[in-house]
Amino acid sequence: MDRRRLWLWLKGISVRILRGLSAFLRLFLAGCRSYAARLRDMVAQAGAETGLLAISLCVNRSIHLLERLFWLAIVISSVISALVLSRLQLDRYFSSPTVISVDRDYRGWNGSLPAVTLCYYDHIDSFKANEYIQEVWNVSIIDEDYFYFMDFLYAVVNATAGNYAELAKFAEDERFDQIDLYEMIQRVDRPFEQVISSFDSNFEVHVQMVMTERGSCYAINSPMSTVLSGQPVAYELMPQPLSCQYGKQQCYIRMDLYESTGVLDVHSPFEVSATEANIVALHKSDEITASFKVLETVYVDRVIPHPLQTKRDLFMYSMISRASKNLRKLSVAQRKCVFNNEETSNLKIYSKSLCLARCRAVMALEMCNCVPFFYPYVEGPSCNPAGFECLLDFKWPIWALHICKCPSTCTEIEYTMQTVKKSSWGVKNNEEVTSSETATSSFRWDLIPPKVRMRRDVVYSFEDLVGGSSPLEIVYSSSSNNLFQPVSFGGVLALFVGVSLMGLVEMGHVIIYNMLLDVFTILRMVVGHVRLCCRRGNRKAEASHHHQEPQQQRHLVNERLSLADTAELPPFDYVN
């Protein structure tokens, strides 16, 4: 009997569930049909507003189903093609929106002359060295350890970033642990005088004593070397290098030495001398004349040319006036270069050689907890001889040369020695010169006027990504041998979808309007259903209240009757 009841109960429950599901399915299908009809109306309205016939044909029931499916496939393939091309354009914009092209209009070019870093062979002033040894270690020339300390001074002054083994030999001596080697070099270093002349007699070529990776040197016509002093320098206040117009002037600088000789490094005025530089030795009585070939990489901004402007005028105008605003808007990863006056996380004034040198200094700080005295602009404890011994054990900076990577500058100047003419004044290499006034060594460097230089252009800016190029810009690009013309989002939409910006706005308006209308309709239905439920609840409460009122009245009447039956009669007198 219990099993039969359980079976009947389960059967009843199953029937109720199936009835509920079937009702819900009918309601769901009705909603889908209603939503499909609503969606067709919305698509038809969007097609009518934007003028896209294909969208309207997809939902037009008056044509055959195969034709509607054909137009639907056309619309879907067009949208997918537009999305794929738009993704490619985004990748193009974020990865490589710039291009380096060749510029050959050389007649009006101005350029900077090379910078020279001169490092003398003999740095030590004997009188200053004697005073320093006497003051710091209380050792005079008659003491036994005098020449030991003098050897230490020579080891420090002659040390370079690539050769400091002699300095590491003094690591065991604790008397040198607290010595500031950079301050010691400044105190015992012998100043030199150079006579600098150039083609422009009114221009004063900048000469500064700096500390480089080859020790204490002199930077000539090198404004970027002011950063090596360690003092804060603003890029706008840096001295300008000597420049000239290639086609109209003979560009040269001459340097005469009267006291000593040394090694020369010719580099860009916007870079500093580094370890991997090419060295030119300048001996006594040498007269060297070197001609350099220059290859520049400049940056310009694309401008719309005026019909009366020539190509040369346009180039000069874009170089001087516009200052490459589009290139500065790009990130470093996009343009793959850094401006000299652009502040990075490590340097306030940037150059590639300076960035690499700082990287080597930071690696030395991480490995041996000290910074060699070649880098006064890098914060950290200075290395003593024991620190240099630690660096020697780690073979610094050989491994750092392969690890350190820095982006190039947006303006690059590369000098290549083309011809060298070396002559001597009759003094042989093994002979000593008695008079320093007559044994003058000189070095003259000049430039061969270039006819080609590289130009860094922005071929795909944000404006090109959104709106494309104008006809005038296309004409200018074709005249500059730039065959690549980027396709914008607007061009992709117009080609594959046939819609403009106003069409997208109208389509968005139709979609948002209908969505809000449907949302408000659903909310109205929900609010109406809630009100109906509330009204039904109120009616049930009123009905129950009216049903309870007669019962309460009958109960009150019964109570009154019972009281009347049981009440005592008051006493009274009979009156005759």
Secondary structure, DSSP 8 states (H G I E B T S, - for coil): -HHHHHHHHHHHHHHHHHHHHHHHHHHHHHHHHHHHHHHHHHHHHHHHHHT-HHHHHHT-TTS-HHHHHHHHHHHHHHHHHHHHHHHHHHHHHHH--EEEEEE---TT-EEE--EEEEEES--B-HHHHHHHHHHHH---TTSTTHHHHHHHHHHHHT--SS--HHHHTTTT-GGGTT--HHHHHHHHB----EEEEES-TT----EEEEEETTEEEEEES-GGGGGGG-S---GGGS----EEETTTS--EEEEEESS--EEEEEE-TTS---TT---EEE-TTEEEEEEEEEEEEEE-------TT--HHHHHHHIIIII--HHHHHS-HHHH--B-TT---SS-SS--HHHHHHHHHHHHHHHHHS-B-TT-TTS-S-B--HHHHHHHHHTTTTHHHHHH-----BSSEEEEEEEEEEEEE-S--TTS--S-TTT--EEEEEEEE--S-EEEEEESS-HHHHHT---HHHHHHHHHTT-------HHHHIIIII---HHHHHHHHHHHHHHHHHHHHHHHHHHHHHHHHHHHHHHHHHHHHHHHHHHHHHHHHHHHHHHHHHH----------
